[in-house]
Amino acid sequence: MNNEKSEYIDLVSQVKNLWKSKNLILLLMLSFSALSLSISYFMPTKFMSYSVLNIVEDEASDNAVPSIDIPSFGGIVESAGLNLKTGTSNLENIVIETIKSKSFLKHLLSFEGISEKLIDNSLDSDSSYIEIHEKIYSKDLSASINKNTGLIYLSFKHRSPEFSKDFLQLIITQINNVFREDKLSELERAREYFESEYEIARNASIKTSISYLLEKNLNSEMLANVREEYVLESIEDPFIPEERHSPNRVIFLIVGAILGLIFGALIPIIRFNFLNQDTNY
């Protein structure tokens, strides 16, 4: 009973001690809030544009494959536009990792004016693409997949709201172009292989099968050439943001006030409990 009474008295003493120090606590809260808010004004203001995208499904992959001597052609049959694999595609992850890669950034920097605008005086003008990737691109770019819907979310932050939108649009356009060019090169190599196999084939059924593969190859090539959104189609196009994304000055203000409250409370508690000094601020 005496212990409970002692603990109660001690708690009351602590509260009274803190109340005596309310002016100090309030002063520190205001000081830390002002300091945090001041720091936020020295940080670069950035705007964020984002886009929602969907992986384009190849219509040719849904077509049934006739009776073909598949082993005789190996994996190159898929280059004709035929999907012989089962299970879910890993294309979403490939697209995401390509966008995040250093080699893709190097490709983007080859466009006129992109390097200067992307750096925006935050790095030396002669900085390598590896340094730009490490200090700017990987920090300001966000690319993720919604596992439930399969949708891809892309966002990019920059001091210029116009450039954040333009650069994000460039990423989407070029990822489509890169995948299209890779596919067209693959189709061309496959067509050359099929044509050479057709010339040396003696069996009529083999010739028929190769003819079918050549037809599918040409259809896939036509589709790749005419489809602008080859691998990514936009659901939400990039836009010019109207409000800044960072720094969030409200959060800076709140964090500063919380830190001021913590330090303001610690000082009288330490003085009262460990230094045996009464506080009266």
TORLUM-434821 format. One record per residue (C-alpha): residue in three letters; x, y negated, z. Coordinates in steps of 0.25 Angstrom, whole numbers, plus 5000, padded with zeros to 4 digits. Example, Ala and Ser with C-alpha at 12.3 -4.5 7.8 and 13.67 -1.06 7.14 Angstrom:
! TORLUM-434821
PT   residu      x      y      z
PT      ALA   5049   5018   5031
PT      SER   5055   5004   5029
! end
This chain:
! TORLUM-434821
PT   residu      x      y      z
PT      MET   5000   5000   5000
PT      ASN   5011   4991   5004
PT      ASN   5018   4994   4991
PT      GLU   5006   4991   4982
PT      LYS   5005   4977   4990
PT      SER   5019   4974   4988
PT      GLU   5018   4977   4973
PT      TYR   5006   4968   4972
PT      ILE   5013   4957   4979
PT      ASP   5025   4959   4970
PT      LEU   5017   4958   4958
PT      VAL   5010   4945   4963
PT      SER   5023   4939   4966
PT      GLN   5028   4942   4952
PT      VAL   5015   4936   4946
PT      LYS   5017   4924   4955
PT      ASN   5032   4923   4951
PT      LEU   5028   4923   4936
PT      TRP   5017   4913   4938
PT      LYS   5027   4903   4945
PT      SER   5036   4905   4932
PT      LYS   5024   4902   4922
PT      ASN   5031   4889   4918
PT      LEU   5044   4897   4914
PT      ILE   5036   4908   4907
PT      LEU   5028   4898   4899
PT      LEU   5040   4890   4896
PT      LEU   5048   4902   4891
PT      MET   5036   4907   4883
PT      LEU   5035   4893   4876
PT      SER   5050   4893   4874
PT      PHE   5051   4907   4868
PT      SER   5039   4904   4859
PT      ALA   5045   4892   4854
PT      LEU   5058   4899   4851
PT      SER   5052   4910   4844
PT      LEU   5043   4901   4836
PT      SER   5056   4893   4832
PT      ILE   5063   4905   4828
PT      SER   5052   4909   4819
PT      TYR   5053   4896   4811
PT      PHE   5068   4899   4808
PT      MET   5064   4912   4802
PT      PRO   5062   4913   4787
PT      THR   5047   4912   4783
PT      LYS   5043   4924   4775
PT      PHE   5031   4928   4767
PT      MET   5026   4942   4764
PT      SER   5019   4947   4751
PT      TYR   5014   4961   4751
PT      SER   5008   4971   4741
PT      VAL   5000   4984   4742
PT      LEU   5003   4994   4731
PT      ASN   4999   5008   4726
PT      ILE   5007   5018   4720
PT      VAL   5002   5020   4705
PT      GLU   4998   5035   4703
PT      ASP   5003   5040   4689
PT      GLU   4991   5044   4681
PT      ALA   4999   5054   4673
PT      SER   5003   5062   4686
PT      ASP   4988   5066   4687
PT      ASN   4988   5073   4674
PT      ALA   4989   5088   4674
PT      VAL   5001   5095   4668
PT      PRO   4998   5106   4657
PT      SER   5005   5119   4657
PT      ILE   5019   5115   4655
PT      ASP   5032   5122   4658
PT      ILE   5036   5113   4669
PT      PRO   5049   5120   4674
PT      SER   5055   5118   4660
PT      PHE   5054   5103   4661
PT      GLY   5057   5101   4676
PT      GLY   5054   5088   4684
PT      ILE   5055   5080   4671
PT      VAL   5040   5084   4668
PT      GLU   5036   5073   4678
PT      SER   5042   5063   4670
PT      ALA   5032   5065   4659
PT      GLY   5021   5059   4669
PT      LEU   5017   5072   4675
PT      ASN   5017   5074   4690
PT      LEU   5020   5089   4694
PT      LYS   5022   5086   4709
PT      THR   5011   5088   4719
PT      GLY   5010   5081   4732
PT      THR   5011   5066   4736
PT      SER   5020   5056   4728
PT      ASN   5032   5050   4735
PT      LEU   5031   5038   4725
PT      GLU   5026   5028   4736
PT      ASN   5039   5030   4744
PT      ILE   5048   5030   4732
PT      VAL   5042   5016   4728
PT      ILE   5043   5011   4742
PT      GLU   5058   5015   4743
PT      THR   5061   5010   4729
PT      ILE   5055   4996   4733
PT      LYS   5064   4996   4746
PT      SER   5076   5000   4739
PT      LYS   5089   4992   4737
PT      SER   5089   4996   4722
PT      PHE   5075   4991   4720
PT      LEU   5079   4978   4726
PT      LYS   5091   4977   4717
PT      HIS   5082   4978   4706
PT      LEU   5073   4967   4711
PT      LEU   5085   4958   4713
PT      SER   5088   4959   4698
PT      PHE   5077   4950   4695
PT      GLU   5080   4935   4693
PT      GLY   5078   4927   4706
PT      ILE   5074   4938   4715
PT      SER   5087   4939   4723
PT      GLU   5087   4924   4726
PT      LYS   5073   4924   4730
PT      LEU   5074   4936   4738
PT      ILE   5086   4932   4746
PT      ASP   5081   4917   4747
PT      ASN   5094   4912   4754
PT      SER   5093   4923   4765
PT      LEU   5105   4930   4759
PT      ASP   5117   4926   4750
PT      SER   5113   4925   4735
PT      ASP   5124   4936   4732
PT      SER   5118   4946   4742
PT      SER   5118   4960   4737
PT      TYR   5104   4968   4735
PT      ILE   5108   4977   4746
PT      GLU   5109   4965   4756
PT      ILE   5096   4959   4750
PT      HIS   5089   4972   4752
PT      GLU   5094   4974   4767
PT      LYS   5091   4959   4771
PT      ILE   5079   4955   4763
PT      TYR   5073   4966   4755
PT      SER   5071   4977   4765
PT      LYS   5067   4967   4776
PT      ASP   5056   4959   4768
PT      LEU   5051   4970   4759
PT      SER   5041   4980   4765
PT      ALA   5036   4992   4758
PT      SER   5027   5003   4764
PT      ILE   5017   5014   4761
PT      ASN   5003   5016   4767
PT      LYS   5003   5031   4770
PT      ASN   4988   5031   4770
PT      THR   4985   5024   4757
PT      GLY   4999   5025   4749
PT      LEU   4999   5010   4747
PT      ILE   5012   5003   4746
PT      TYR   5013   4990   4754
PT      LEU   5024   4980   4749
PT      SER   5028   4967   4756
PT      PHE   5039   4957   4755
PT      LYS   5043   4945   4763
PT      HIS   5050   4932   4758
PT      ARG   5051   4918   4761
PT      SER   5044   4914   4748
PT      PRO   5030   4919   4747
PT      GLU   5030   4919   4732
PT      PHE   5043   4927   4732
PT      SER   5038   4938   4742
PT      LYS   5026   4940   4732
PT      ASP   5035   4940   4719
PT      PHE   5045   4949   4725
PT      LEU   5035   4959   4729
PT      GLN   5029   4959   4716
PT      LEU   5042   4961   4709
PT      ILE   5044   4973   4718
PT      ILE   5031   4979   4714
PT      THR   5034   4976   4699
PT      GLN   5048   4981   4699
PT      ILE   5045   4994   4707
PT      ASN   5034   4997   4696
PT      ASN   5045   4994   4685
PT      VAL   5056   5002   4692
PT      PHE   5047   5015   4693
PT      ARG   5041   5012   4679
PT      GLU   5055   5012   4673
PT      ASP   5060   5024   4680
PT      LYS   5048   5032   4675
PT      LEU   5049   5027   4661
PT      SER   5064   5032   4661
PT      GLU   5060   5045   4667
PT      LEU   5049   5047   4656
PT      GLU   5059   5043   4645
PT      ARG   5069   5054   4650
PT      ALA   5057   5064   4651
PT      ARG   5052   5061   4637
PT      GLU   5066   5063   4632
PT      TYR   5067   5076   4639
PT      PHE   5053   5081   4634
PT      GLU   5056   5077   4620
PT      SER   5069   5085   4620
PT      GLU   5062   5097   4626
PT      TYR   5051   5096   4615
PT      GLU   5061   5097   4604
PT      ILE   5068   5109   4609
PT      ALA   5055   5116   4614
PT      ARG   5050   5128   4606
PT      ASN   5038   5133   4614
PT      ALA   5025   5126   4609
PT      SER   5020   5125   4624
PT      ILE   5033   5119   4629
PT      LYS   5031   5108   4617
PT      THR   5017   5106   4621
PT      SER   5021   5104   4636
PT      ILE   5032   5094   4632
PT      SER   5023   5086   4623
PT      TYR   5013   5085   4635
PT      LEU   5024   5080   4644
PT      LEU   5029   5070   4633
PT      GLU   5015   5065   4632
PT      LYS   5014   5063   4647
PT      ASN   5027   5056   4647
PT      LEU   5023   5046   4637
PT      ASN   5010   5044   4645
PT      SER   5018   5041   4657
PT      GLU   5027   5032   4650
PT      MET   5016   5024   4644
PT      LEU   5009   5023   4658
PT      ALA   5023   5018   4664
PT      ASN   5024   5007   4653
PT      VAL   5010   5002   4654
PT      ARG   5007   5003   4669
PT      GLU   5013   4990   4676
PT      GLU   5011   4995   4690
PT      TYR   5018   5008   4688
PT      VAL   5020   5013   4702
PT      LEU   5014   5002   4711
PT      GLU   5001   4996   4709
PT      SER   4997   4983   4717
PT      ILE   4985   4984   4726
PT      GLU   4989   4971   4733
PT      ASP   4998   4962   4724
PT      PRO   5009   4954   4731
PT      PHE   5005   4940   4734
PT      ILE   5011   4927   4739
PT      PRO   5009   4926   4754
PT      GLU   5003   4913   4760
PT      GLU   5007   4915   4774
PT      ARG   5021   4918   4780
PT      HIS   5024   4932   4785
PT      SER   5035   4929   4794
PT      PRO   5039   4924   4804
PT      ASN   5026   4925   4812
PT      ARG   5027   4914   4821
PT      VAL   5016   4918   4830
PT      ILE   5023   4931   4833
PT      PHE   5036   4923   4836
PT      LEU   5028   4914   4845
PT      ILE   5021   4926   4853
PT      VAL   5034   4933   4854
PT      GLY   5041   4921   4859
PT      ALA   5030   4919   4870
PT      ILE   5031   4933   4874
PT      LEU   5046   4933   4876
PT      GLY   5045   4920   4884
PT      LEU   5034   4926   4893
PT      ILE   5044   4938   4895
PT      PHE   5056   4930   4898
PT      GLY   5048   4920   4906
PT      ALA   5042   4931   4915
PT      LEU   5055   4938   4917
PT      ILE   5063   4926   4922
PT      PRO   5054   4924   4935
PT      ILE   5053   4939   4937
PT      ILE   5068   4941   4937
PT      ARG   5070   4929   4946
PT      PHE   5059   4933   4956
PT      ASN   5062   4948   4956
PT      PHE   5077   4949   4954
PT      LEU   5083   4935   4958
PT      ASN   5073   4933   4970
PT      GLN   5070   4919   4965
PT      ASP   5057   4912   4965
PT      THR   5052   4907   4952
PT      ASN   5045   4893   4951
PT      TYR   5045   4887   4937
! end
